[in-house]
């Protein structure tokens, strides 16, 4: 399974399925400006990892924030 950094995990949220998250991040990416290079790079990295994993691996991710920590 692909591992995600804490910054990458902060970009992700549980939008249902892996494909829905890919669609949402792709849509969000289209609103970024060219000078937002760090966020563009981070988004591209997350999208690549999501595309390389399968739905079972995605469902094992904990995408719910733990507000108690």
PDB file of N, CA, C and O in Angstrom, chain B, residues numbered from 101:
ATOM      1  N   UNK B 101       0.851  -1.177   0.000  1.00  0.00           N
ATOM      2  CA  UNK B 101       0.000   0.000   0.000  1.00  0.00           C
ATOM      3  C   UNK B 101       0.895   1.237   0.000  1.00  0.00           C
ATOM      4  O   UNK B 101       1.951   1.251   0.632  1.00  0.00           O
ATOM      5  N   UNK B 102       0.469   2.255  -0.702  1.00  0.00           N
ATOM      6  CA  UNK B 102       1.179   3.525  -0.730  1.00  0.00           C
ATOM      7  C   UNK B 102       1.029   4.203   0.628  1.00  0.00           C
ATOM      8  O   UNK B 102      -0.034   4.158   1.247  1.00  0.00           O
ATOM      9  N   UNK B 103       2.096   4.822   1.073  1.00  0.00           N
ATOM     10  CA  UNK B 103       2.013   5.578   2.313  1.00  0.00           C
ATOM     11  C   UNK B 103       1.898   7.053   1.976  1.00  0.00           C
ATOM     12  O   UNK B 103       2.451   7.527   0.983  1.00  0.00           O
ATOM     13  N   UNK B 104       1.179   7.757   2.809  1.00  0.00           N
ATOM     14  CA  UNK B 104       0.937   9.174   2.616  1.00  0.00           C
ATOM     15  C   UNK B 104       1.584   9.948   3.754  1.00  0.00           C
ATOM     16  O   UNK B 104       1.547   9.518   4.907  1.00  0.00           O
ATOM     17  N   UNK B 105       2.175  11.085   3.429  1.00  0.00           N
ATOM     18  CA  UNK B 105       2.735  11.957   4.452  1.00  0.00           C
ATOM     19  C   UNK B 105       1.591  12.633   5.199  1.00  0.00           C
ATOM     20  O   UNK B 105       0.441  12.582   4.762  1.00  0.00           O
ATOM     21  N   UNK B 106       1.909  13.264   6.324  1.00  0.00           N
ATOM     22  CA  UNK B 106       0.866  13.962   7.078  1.00  0.00           C
ATOM     23  C   UNK B 106       0.286  15.124   6.259  1.00  0.00           C
ATOM     24  O   UNK B 106      -0.912  15.398   6.344  1.00  0.00           O
ATOM     25  N   UNK B 107       1.118  15.804   5.473  1.00  0.00           N
ATOM     26  CA  UNK B 107       0.603  16.876   4.614  1.00  0.00           C
ATOM     27  C   UNK B 107      -0.348  16.313   3.568  1.00  0.00           C
ATOM     28  O   UNK B 107      -1.386  16.910   3.282  1.00  0.00           O
ATOM     29  N   UNK B 108       0.003  15.168   3.000  1.00  0.00           N
ATOM     30  CA  UNK B 108      -0.869  14.536   2.005  1.00  0.00           C
ATOM     31  C   UNK B 108      -2.185  14.104   2.640  1.00  0.00           C
ATOM     32  O   UNK B 108      -3.247  14.265   2.038  1.00  0.00           O
ATOM     33  N   UNK B 109      -2.121  13.559   3.846  1.00  0.00           N
ATOM     34  CA  UNK B 109      -3.340  13.125   4.535  1.00  0.00           C
ATOM     35  C   UNK B 109      -4.242  14.317   4.835  1.00  0.00           C
ATOM     36  O   UNK B 109      -5.466  14.200   4.789  1.00  0.00           O
ATOM     37  N   UNK B 110      -3.637  15.468   5.142  1.00  0.00           N
ATOM     38  CA  UNK B 110      -4.438  16.666   5.416  1.00  0.00           C
ATOM     39  C   UNK B 110      -5.202  17.136   4.187  1.00  0.00           C
ATOM     40  O   UNK B 110      -6.237  17.791   4.310  1.00  0.00           O
ATOM     41  N   UNK B 111      -4.708  16.814   3.030  1.00  0.00           N
ATOM     42  CA  UNK B 111      -5.370  17.194   1.787  1.00  0.00           C
ATOM     43  C   UNK B 111      -6.544  16.265   1.468  1.00  0.00           C
ATOM     44  O   UNK B 111      -7.453  16.623   0.719  1.00  0.00           O
ATOM     45  N   UNK B 112      -6.504  15.082   2.044  1.00  0.00           N
ATOM     46  CA  UNK B 112      -7.509  14.070   1.734  1.00  0.00           C
ATOM     47  C   UNK B 112      -8.648  14.121   2.749  1.00  0.00           C
ATOM     48  O   UNK B 112      -8.460  14.522   3.897  1.00  0.00           O
ATOM     49  N   UNK B 113      -9.808  13.714   2.309  1.00  0.00           N
ATOM     50  CA  UNK B 113     -10.980  13.622   3.171  1.00  0.00           C
ATOM     51  C   UNK B 113     -11.844  12.497   2.636  1.00  0.00           C
ATOM     52  O   UNK B 113     -11.719  12.093   1.480  1.00  0.00           O
ATOM     53  N   UNK B 114     -12.701  12.010   3.472  1.00  0.00           N
ATOM     54  CA  UNK B 114     -13.535  10.890   3.049  1.00  0.00           C
ATOM     55  C   UNK B 114     -14.711  11.415   2.249  1.00  0.00           C
ATOM     56  O   UNK B 114     -15.694  11.910   2.800  1.00  0.00           O
ATOM     57  N   UNK B 115     -14.587  11.295   0.945  1.00  0.00           N
ATOM     58  CA  UNK B 115     -15.665  11.754   0.056  1.00  0.00           C
ATOM     59  C   UNK B 115     -16.459  10.574  -0.485  1.00  0.00           C
ATOM     60  O   UNK B 115     -17.245  10.724  -1.421  1.00  0.00           O
ATOM     61  N   UNK B 116     -16.256   9.417   0.096  1.00  0.00           N
ATOM     62  CA  UNK B 116     -16.955   8.214  -0.353  1.00  0.00           C
ATOM     63  C   UNK B 116     -15.966   7.198  -0.888  1.00  0.00           C
ATOM     64  O   UNK B 116     -15.393   6.411  -0.136  1.00  0.00           O
ATOM     65  N   UNK B 117     -15.777   7.226  -2.187  1.00  0.00           N
ATOM     66  CA  UNK B 117     -14.904   6.241  -2.813  1.00  0.00           C
ATOM     67  C   UNK B 117     -13.586   6.866  -3.259  1.00  0.00           C
ATOM     68  O   UNK B 117     -13.434   8.087  -3.286  1.00  0.00           O
ATOM     69  N   UNK B 118     -12.659   6.013  -3.600  1.00  0.00           N
ATOM     70  CA  UNK B 118     -11.368   6.453  -4.110  1.00  0.00           C
ATOM     71  C   UNK B 118     -11.554   7.283  -5.382  1.00  0.00           C
ATOM     72  O   UNK B 118     -10.932   8.333  -5.543  1.00  0.00           O
ATOM     73  N   UNK B 119     -12.409   6.806  -6.278  1.00  0.00           N
ATOM     74  CA  UNK B 119     -12.632   7.525  -7.536  1.00  0.00           C
ATOM     75  C   UNK B 119     -13.297   8.876  -7.309  1.00  0.00           C
ATOM     76  O   UNK B 119     -13.005   9.839  -8.019  1.00  0.00           O
ATOM     77  N   UNK B 120     -14.181   8.955  -6.335  1.00  0.00           N
ATOM     78  CA  UNK B 120     -14.813  10.242  -6.016  1.00  0.00           C
ATOM     79  C   UNK B 120     -13.778  11.217  -5.456  1.00  0.00           C
ATOM     80  O   UNK B 120     -13.806  12.405  -5.777  1.00  0.00           O
ATOM     81  N   UNK B 121     -12.870  10.721  -4.625  1.00  0.00           N
ATOM     82  CA  UNK B 121     -11.824  11.585  -4.098  1.00  0.00           C
ATOM     83  C   UNK B 121     -10.899  12.049  -5.218  1.00  0.00           C
ATOM     84  O   UNK B 121     -10.493  13.211  -5.245  1.00  0.00           O
ATOM     85  N   UNK B 122     -10.568  11.162  -6.128  1.00  0.00           N
ATOM     86  CA  UNK B 122      -9.747  11.549  -7.281  1.00  0.00           C
ATOM     87  C   UNK B 122     -10.458  12.639  -8.078  1.00  0.00           C
ATOM     88  O   UNK B 122      -9.834  13.630  -8.458  1.00  0.00           O
ATOM     89  N   UNK B 123     -11.741  12.471  -8.334  1.00  0.00           N
ATOM     90  CA  UNK B 123     -12.506  13.483  -9.069  1.00  0.00           C
ATOM     91  C   UNK B 123     -12.537  14.818  -8.321  1.00  0.00           C
ATOM     92  O   UNK B 123     -12.365  15.877  -8.925  1.00  0.00           O
ATOM     93  N   UNK B 124     -12.755  14.762  -7.009  1.00  0.00           N
ATOM     94  CA  UNK B 124     -12.825  15.993  -6.218  1.00  0.00           C
ATOM     95  C   UNK B 124     -11.484  16.719  -6.172  1.00  0.00           C
ATOM     96  O   UNK B 124     -11.433  17.943  -6.289  1.00  0.00           O
ATOM     97  N   UNK B 125     -10.404  15.969  -6.003  1.00  0.00           N
ATOM     98  CA  UNK B 125      -9.086  16.601  -5.972  1.00  0.00           C
ATOM     99  C   UNK B 125      -8.701  17.158  -7.344  1.00  0.00           C
ATOM    100  O   UNK B 125      -8.070  18.211  -7.438  1.00  0.00           O
ATOM    101  N   UNK B 126      -9.083  16.451  -8.394  1.00  0.00           N
ATOM    102  CA  UNK B 126      -8.819  16.939  -9.746  1.00  0.00           C
ATOM    103  C   UNK B 126      -9.583  18.235  -9.996  1.00  0.00           C
ATOM    104  O   UNK B 126      -9.053  19.173 -10.592  1.00  0.00           O
ATOM    105  N   UNK B 127     -10.823  18.279  -9.538  1.00  0.00           N
ATOM    106  CA  UNK B 127     -11.622  19.501  -9.673  1.00  0.00           C
ATOM    107  C   UNK B 127     -11.009  20.635  -8.851  1.00  0.00           C
ATOM    108  O   UNK B 127     -10.880  21.757  -9.341  1.00  0.00           O
ATOM    109  N   UNK B 128     -10.635  20.351  -7.616  1.00  0.00           N
ATOM    110  CA  UNK B 128     -10.027  21.361  -6.754  1.00  0.00           C
ATOM    111  C   UNK B 128      -8.746  21.898  -7.386  1.00  0.00           C
ATOM    112  O   UNK B 128      -8.471  23.096  -7.326  1.00  0.00           O
ATOM    113  N   UNK B 129      -7.970  21.012  -7.986  1.00  0.00           N
ATOM    114  CA  UNK B 129      -6.700  21.393  -8.606  1.00  0.00           C
ATOM    115  C   UNK B 129      -6.912  22.431  -9.704  1.00  0.00           C
ATOM    116  O   UNK B 129      -6.071  23.308  -9.903  1.00  0.00           O
ATOM    117  N   UNK B 130      -8.025  22.334 -10.410  1.00  0.00           N
ATOM    118  CA  UNK B 130      -8.291  23.264 -11.511  1.00  0.00           C
ATOM    119  C   UNK B 130      -8.495  24.699 -11.025  1.00  0.00           C
ATOM    120  O   UNK B 130      -8.414  25.634 -11.822  1.00  0.00           O
ATOM    121  N   UNK B 131      -8.757  24.886  -9.734  1.00  0.00           N
ATOM    122  CA  UNK B 131      -8.950  26.227  -9.180  1.00  0.00           C
ATOM    123  C   UNK B 131      -7.650  26.831  -8.639  1.00  0.00           C
ATOM    124  O   UNK B 131      -7.618  28.009  -8.286  1.00  0.00           O
ATOM    125  N   UNK B 132      -6.595  26.043  -8.574  1.00  0.00           N
ATOM    126  CA  UNK B 132      -5.328  26.542  -8.049  1.00  0.00           C
ATOM    127  C   UNK B 132      -4.652  27.449  -9.068  1.00  0.00           C
ATOM    128  O   UNK B 132      -4.763  27.246 -10.277  1.00  0.00           O
ATOM    129  N   UNK B 133      -3.957  28.440  -8.559  1.00  0.00           N
ATOM    130  CA  UNK B 133      -3.218  29.372  -9.402  1.00  0.00           C
ATOM    131  C   UNK B 133      -1.814  28.824  -9.662  1.00  0.00           C
ATOM    132  O   UNK B 133      -1.313  27.995  -8.902  1.00  0.00           O
ATOM    133  N   UNK B 134      -1.195  29.287 -10.724  1.00  0.00           N
ATOM    134  CA  UNK B 134       0.132  28.807 -11.107  1.00  0.00           C
ATOM    135  C   UNK B 134       1.174  29.046 -10.025  1.00  0.00           C
ATOM    136  O   UNK B 134       2.139  28.289  -9.922  1.00  0.00           O
ATOM    137  N   UNK B 135       0.996  30.092  -9.212  1.00  0.00           N
ATOM    138  CA  UNK B 135       1.979  30.376  -8.167  1.00  0.00           C
ATOM    139  C   UNK B 135       1.787  29.534  -6.902  1.00  0.00           C
ATOM    140  O   UNK B 135       2.578  29.637  -5.964  1.00  0.00           O
ATOM    141  N   UNK B 136       0.755  28.714  -6.876  1.00  0.00           N
ATOM    142  CA  UNK B 136       0.518  27.827  -5.734  1.00  0.00           C
ATOM    143  C   UNK B 136       1.232  26.488  -5.960  1.00  0.00           C
ATOM    144  O   UNK B 136       0.627  25.417  -5.929  1.00  0.00           O
ATOM    145  N   UNK B 137       2.524  26.598  -6.184  1.00  0.00           N
ATOM    146  CA  UNK B 137       3.309  25.439  -6.605  1.00  0.00           C
ATOM    147  C   UNK B 137       3.342  24.327  -5.563  1.00  0.00           C
ATOM    148  O   UNK B 137       3.280  23.150  -5.918  1.00  0.00           O
ATOM    149  N   UNK B 138       3.437  24.680  -4.291  1.00  0.00           N
ATOM    150  CA  UNK B 138       3.498  23.647  -3.257  1.00  0.00           C
ATOM    151  C   UNK B 138       2.207  22.837  -3.212  1.00  0.00           C
ATOM    152  O   UNK B 138       2.238  21.610  -3.122  1.00  0.00           O
ATOM    153  N   UNK B 139       1.081  23.527  -3.275  1.00  0.00           N
ATOM    154  CA  UNK B 139      -0.208  22.825  -3.248  1.00  0.00           C
ATOM    155  C   UNK B 139      -0.445  22.041  -4.535  1.00  0.00           C
ATOM    156  O   UNK B 139      -1.012  20.949  -4.497  1.00  0.00           O
ATOM    157  N   UNK B 140      -0.022  22.580  -5.661  1.00  0.00           N
ATOM    158  CA  UNK B 140      -0.128  21.844  -6.925  1.00  0.00           C
ATOM    159  C   UNK B 140       0.695  20.556  -6.876  1.00  0.00           C
ATOM    160  O   UNK B 140       0.217  19.496  -7.279  1.00  0.00           O
ATOM    161  N   UNK B 141       1.908  20.649  -6.391  1.00  0.00           N
ATOM    162  CA  UNK B 141       2.777  19.477  -6.289  1.00  0.00           C
ATOM    163  C   UNK B 141       2.204  18.453  -5.317  1.00  0.00           C
ATOM    164  O   UNK B 141       2.193  17.255  -5.600  1.00  0.00           O
ATOM    165  N   UNK B 142       1.735  18.927  -4.182  1.00  0.00           N
ATOM    166  CA  UNK B 142       1.144  18.039  -3.185  1.00  0.00           C
ATOM    167  C   UNK B 142      -0.082  17.329  -3.750  1.00  0.00           C
ATOM    168  O   UNK B 142      -0.241  16.122  -3.568  1.00  0.00           O
ATOM    169  N   UNK B 143      -0.933  18.061  -4.421  1.00  0.00           N
ATOM    170  CA  UNK B 143      -2.136  17.488  -5.021  1.00  0.00           C
ATOM    171  C   UNK B 143      -1.774  16.449  -6.079  1.00  0.00           C
ATOM    172  O   UNK B 143      -2.371  15.374  -6.125  1.00  0.00           O
ATOM    173  N   UNK B 144      -0.811  16.764  -6.918  1.00  0.00           N
ATOM    174  CA  UNK B 144      -0.375  15.812  -7.943  1.00  0.00           C
ATOM    175  C   UNK B 144       0.159  14.528  -7.328  1.00  0.00           C
ATOM    176  O   UNK B 144      -0.112  13.437  -7.827  1.00  0.00           O
ATOM    177  N   UNK B 145       0.913  14.655  -6.252  1.00  0.00           N
ATOM    178  CA  UNK B 145       1.471  13.484  -5.580  1.00  0.00           C
ATOM    179  C   UNK B 145       0.357  12.609  -4.999  1.00  0.00           C
ATOM    180  O   UNK B 145       0.380  11.386  -5.139  1.00  0.00           O
ATOM    181  N   UNK B 146      -0.608  13.244  -4.350  1.00  0.00           N
ATOM    182  CA  UNK B 146      -1.739  12.495  -3.783  1.00  0.00           C
ATOM    183  C   UNK B 146      -2.536  11.814  -4.894  1.00  0.00           C
ATOM    184  O   UNK B 146      -2.900  10.644  -4.773  1.00  0.00           O
ATOM    185  N   UNK B 147      -2.801  12.534  -5.960  1.00  0.00           N
ATOM    186  CA  UNK B 147      -3.557  11.953  -7.073  1.00  0.00           C
ATOM    187  C   UNK B 147      -2.837  10.737  -7.659  1.00  0.00           C
ATOM    188  O   UNK B 147      -3.468   9.724  -7.961  1.00  0.00           O
ATOM    189  N   UNK B 148      -1.540  10.839  -7.814  1.00  0.00           N
ATOM    190  CA  UNK B 148      -0.771   9.719  -8.361  1.00  0.00           C
ATOM    191  C   UNK B 148      -0.849   8.501  -7.453  1.00  0.00           C
ATOM    192  O   UNK B 148      -1.034   7.381  -7.931  1.00  0.00           O
ATOM    193  N   UNK B 149      -0.711   8.708  -6.159  1.00  0.00           N
ATOM    194  CA  UNK B 149      -0.792   7.596  -5.209  1.00  0.00           C
ATOM    195  C   UNK B 149      -2.186   6.975  -5.199  1.00  0.00           C
ATOM    196  O   UNK B 149      -2.326   5.753  -5.136  1.00  0.00           O
ATOM    197  N   UNK B 150      -3.213   7.816  -5.261  1.00  0.00           N
ATOM    198  CA  UNK B 150      -4.586   7.304  -5.286  1.00  0.00           C
ATOM    199  C   UNK B 150      -4.847   6.489  -6.548  1.00  0.00           C
ATOM    200  O   UNK B 150      -5.535   5.470  -6.499  1.00  0.00           O
ATOM    201  N   UNK B 151      -4.307   6.929  -7.659  1.00  0.00           N
ATOM    202  CA  UNK B 151      -4.503   6.202  -8.920  1.00  0.00           C
ATOM    203  C   UNK B 151      -3.782   4.857  -8.913  1.00  0.00           C
ATOM    204  O   UNK B 151      -4.220   3.917  -9.576  1.00  0.00           O
ATOM    205  N   UNK B 152      -2.688   4.760  -8.174  1.00  0.00           N
ATOM    206  CA  UNK B 152      -1.906   3.526  -8.143  1.00  0.00           C
ATOM    207  C   UNK B 152      -2.446   2.510  -7.142  1.00  0.00           C
ATOM    208  O   UNK B 152      -2.104   1.331  -7.224  1.00  0.00           O
ATOM    209  N   UNK B 153      -3.272   2.938  -6.209  1.00  0.00           N
ATOM    210  CA  UNK B 153      -3.792   1.994  -5.221  1.00  0.00           C
ATOM    211  C   UNK B 153      -5.139   1.448  -5.686  1.00  0.00           C
ATOM    212  O   UNK B 153      -5.770   1.996  -6.590  1.00  0.00           O
ATOM    213  N   UNK B 154      -5.558   0.377  -5.061  1.00  0.00           N
ATOM    214  CA  UNK B 154      -6.864  -0.186  -5.402  1.00  0.00           C
ATOM    215  C   UNK B 154      -7.897   0.236  -4.352  1.00  0.00           C
ATOM    216  O   UNK B 154      -7.554   0.843  -3.338  1.00  0.00           O
ATOM    217  N   UNK B 155      -9.146  -0.091  -4.609  1.00  0.00           N
ATOM    218  CA  UNK B 155     -10.224   0.329  -3.716  1.00  0.00           C
ATOM    219  C   UNK B 155     -10.103  -0.294  -2.331  1.00  0.00           C
ATOM    220  O   UNK B 155     -10.470   0.338  -1.340  1.00  0.00           O
ATOM    221  N   UNK B 156      -9.602  -1.507  -2.246  1.00  0.00           N
ATOM    222  CA  UNK B 156      -9.447  -2.163  -0.946  1.00  0.00           C
ATOM    223  C   UNK B 156      -8.391  -1.436  -0.111  1.00  0.00           C
ATOM    224  O   UNK B 156      -8.582  -1.228   1.087  1.00  0.00           O
ATOM    225  N   UNK B 157      -7.292  -1.056  -0.732  1.00  0.00           N
ATOM    226  CA  UNK B 157      -6.256  -0.294  -0.024  1.00  0.00           C
ATOM    227  C   UNK B 157      -6.801   1.056   0.434  1.00  0.00           C
ATOM    228  O   UNK B 157      -6.519   1.509   1.543  1.00  0.00           O
ATOM    229  N   UNK B 158      -7.582   1.689  -0.432  1.00  0.00           N
ATOM    230  CA  UNK B 158      -8.165   2.981  -0.080  1.00  0.00           C
ATOM    231  C   UNK B 158      -9.106   2.857   1.107  1.00  0.00           C
ATOM    232  O   UNK B 158      -9.089   3.701   2.003  1.00  0.00           O
ATOM    233  N   UNK B 159      -9.917   1.826   1.122  1.00  0.00           N
ATOM    234  CA  UNK B 159     -10.890   1.669   2.205  1.00  0.00           C
ATOM    235  C   UNK B 159     -10.208   1.413   3.549  1.00  0.00           C
ATOM    236  O   UNK B 159     -10.817   1.623   4.597  1.00  0.00           O
ATOM    237  N   UNK B 160      -8.962   0.966   3.531  1.00  0.00           N
ATOM    238  CA  UNK B 160      -8.214   0.732   4.772  1.00  0.00           C
ATOM    239  C   UNK B 160      -7.632   2.016   5.354  1.00  0.00           C
ATOM    240  O   UNK B 160      -7.180   2.020   6.499  1.00  0.00           O
ATOM    241  N   UNK B 161      -7.635   3.111   4.581  1.00  0.00           N
ATOM    242  CA  UNK B 161      -7.101   4.376   5.080  1.00  0.00           C
ATOM    243  C   UNK B 161      -8.041   4.977   6.121  1.00  0.00           C
ATOM    244  O   UNK B 161      -9.262   4.869   6.006  1.00  0.00           O
ATOM    245  N   UNK B 162      -7.464   5.605   7.126  1.00  0.00           N
ATOM    246  CA  UNK B 162      -8.243   6.300   8.139  1.00  0.00           C
ATOM    247  C   UNK B 162      -8.326   7.770   7.742  1.00  0.00           C
ATOM    248  O   UNK B 162      -7.417   8.549   8.028  1.00  0.00           O
ATOM    249  N   UNK B 163      -9.409   8.142   7.091  1.00  0.00           N
ATOM    250  CA  UNK B 163      -9.559   9.507   6.583  1.00  0.00           C
ATOM    251  C   UNK B 163     -10.416  10.384   7.484  1.00  0.00           C
ATOM    252  O   UNK B 163     -10.788  11.497   7.112  1.00  0.00           O
ATOM    253  N   UNK B 164     -10.722   9.877   8.661  1.00  0.00           N
ATOM    254  CA  UNK B 164     -11.498  10.675   9.605  1.00  0.00           C
ATOM    255  C   UNK B 164     -10.536  11.307  10.605  1.00  0.00           C
ATOM    256  O   UNK B 164      -9.743  10.596  11.223  1.00  0.00           O
ATOM    257  N   UNK B 165     -10.588  12.620  10.776  1.00  0.00           N
ATOM    258  CA  UNK B 165      -9.662  13.273  11.712  1.00  0.00           C
ATOM    259  C   UNK B 165      -9.950  12.864  13.148  1.00  0.00           C
ATOM    260  O   UNK B 165     -11.101  12.653  13.532  1.00  0.00           O
ATOM    261  N   UNK B 166      -8.895  12.758  13.926  1.00  0.00           N
ATOM    262  CA  UNK B 166      -9.025  12.454  15.347  1.00  0.00           C
ATOM    263  C   UNK B 166      -8.839  13.757  16.108  1.00  0.00           C
ATOM    264  O   UNK B 166      -7.713  14.174  16.378  1.00  0.00           O
ATOM    265  N   UNK B 167      -9.933  14.386  16.445  1.00  0.00           N
ATOM    266  CA  UNK B 167      -9.886  15.692  17.109  1.00  0.00           C
ATOM    267  C   UNK B 167      -9.500  15.597  18.569  1.00  0.00           C
ATOM    268  O   UNK B 167      -9.329  16.621  19.231  1.00  0.00           O
ATOM    269  N   UNK B 168      -9.362  14.392  19.081  1.00  0.00           N
ATOM    270  CA  UNK B 168      -8.991  14.213  20.477  1.00  0.00           C
ATOM    271  C   UNK B 168      -7.485  14.291  20.693  1.00  0.00           C
ATOM    272  O   UNK B 168      -7.044  14.450  21.831  1.00  0.00           O
ATOM    273  N   UNK B 169      -6.683  14.184  19.635  1.00  0.00           N
ATOM    274  CA  UNK B 169      -5.225  14.250  19.767  1.00  0.00           C
ATOM    275  C   UNK B 169      -4.743  15.662  19.895  1.00  0.00           C
ATOM    276  O   UNK B 169      -3.541  15.895  20.015  1.00  0.00           O
TER     277      UNK B 169
END
